[in-house]
C-alpha cells in the first residue's frame, strides 16, 4: 500500500506566468519507490488552515533524464497550486506518494509505432514524459502531438517541445491549436471541436496509421476527441485517457438523510483490510461513500482526488454489493473482477467486505 515519503525540492522555475516546474529528490532509502513509468503522476499532501489537501500532478520528465519533475499550473482558487506557484522554494520538503497511474503503453525498443497525442493546457505534463521516453527508447517510432491552449503565452514547455522537434526531425510532429490567437493556418485557430477534428484527419493526420492515441485535458475536450478517434477507425483499446479535472460538482461531507431512514437503523457492516490488518465498522446506507466512512473510523485509507479520477483509492470487493457513482479510472476488466473506487463506492447490502491489499 502506497504511503507518503518526503521529497526535497531541489529546483523550481517558472514555466509560464501561472505554471512552475518542480524538481524533486527522494531520500536514498526511498529512491527505488520513486522509479516511475512515463505518464505516471505523484500525489502530494499539505495542510492548509488545519485541513489536509491532496493533489496529484503528472511527472513531466522522461525516463532517461535521471530526475523527478512535475509541472504545477495555478488553478483559480486552488490552494495547493497557488501556494506552489507563489511560495514553494528550493530546499522545501513535500510529502508524496510513490508514482501511480496507467496512462502509458509498454516500451518496445524494436517497435515501429505511430503515436498520436492530444493535450489541453497542463494536460501536456504526462504526455511530455511519454513523448521523450518513446522517442528515446523506441528509435523506429514516431509521435504526433496536437496541443491546445488559449494563447501562445500560456503554452507550457513551449521551448522544450521545439527542441524535441529539432532533435527528432521526421519523428516528432507538433501542431499548436490556439483558441484566441490567429495563426497562419486557420485550422489551427479556435477550439478543438468535432469539425476541427474531421479537418485534422482529412488534411494532417493519417488515422489509419495510428497505433495508439493519448488524450489528456479537460473532460469535454477529451470526450470530443475520443468520439472523433472512434469515428475515424480507432478502437477503445487504442485510446488512452488521463483526466486531470473532473466535471463532477462538489459534494457535501455527509449526505442528508431523512429522520425515518435514520431511525430505521438502515446501516451496513463494513470490513476493510488495509496493510494486512482488518477493521470492521458500521456505516449508514444513506448514500455515504465507503472511503469517507473508513477515514471517519481513523483508517489511513489511500486517496487523492475523491472524484473517481485518479484510482488511488482502488480496492476489491470480496463480499457484498456496492455501487459506484462515477468511474473515470478503472478499466472494464477491473470492474468485472470486483475492483472499485472506494471514494465513489456506496454500500447496497447489509454487509460489505473490501480490501485495499488485493
DAKABEL-V363562 format. One line per field, one symbol per residue. ss: DSSP state (H for helix, E for strand, L for the rest). phi: phi as a letter, one per 30 degrees, with the letter a starting at -180 (. if undefined). psi: psi as a letter, one per 30 degrees, with the letter a starting at -180 (. if undefined). Layout:
ss: ???
phi: ???
psi: ???
This chain:
ss: LLLEEEEEEEEEEEEELLEEEEEEEELHHHHHHHLLLLLLEEEEEEEELLEEEEEEEEELLLLLLLLEEEEEELLLLLHHHHHHHHLLLLLLEEEEELLELLLLLLLLLLLLLEEEEEEEHHHHHHHHHHHHHHHHHLLLLEEEEEEEELLHHHLLLHHHHHHHHHHLLLLEEEEEEELLLLLLLHHHELLLLHHHHHHHHHHLLLHHHLLEEEEEELHHHHHHHHHHHHHLLLLHHHEEEEELLLLLLLLLLLLLLLHHHHHLLLEEEEEEEELLEEEEEEEELLLLLHHHHHHHLLLLLLLLLLLLLLLLLEEEEEELLEEELLLLLLLHHHHHLLEEEHHHEEELLLEEEEELLL
phi: .dbdbdbddcabbdcbebbbcccbbddedceddcdbcejdbcccbadbhicdcbbcbddcdddcdibcbbcbcdceiddddddddcbdbejdbcdbdeebjbdabddbecdbcccbbbbbhdddedddddedddddcbdccbbcccbcbdaedcddiedddddddddceicbcbbcccdcbdbeceeccjddbddddeddddcbbcdddddbccbbleeeddddddddddecjddedccccbccbcddddbddbddbdddddddidbbdccccbhicbbcbcbdcbjdcdedddddcicdddabchbiccidcebcdcajbbbcdbacbddedddddjdbcddcccdcddbbcbbdcd
psi: kklklkkkjfkklkeaehklkkklkllefgeefgklkkfllkklkkkjhgkkkkkkkkkgllfgfgljklkjkkkkfjeeeeeefffklkflkkkkllkllgillkkjffliljkkkkkjbfffeeeeeeeeeeeefifgllkkkjjklelefgjkheeeeeeeeeehkffjkkjkjkegkklejefgkaljaeeeeeeefeffkjeffkekkkkkakeeeeeeeeeeeeegfkleffkkkjjfkkfkllllekkkkleeeeffhilkjkkkkkhflkkklklkigglkeeeeeefggkhkkldfgggefgegklkjfklklkkeljgekleeeeffgkljffgjkkelfkkkkkff.
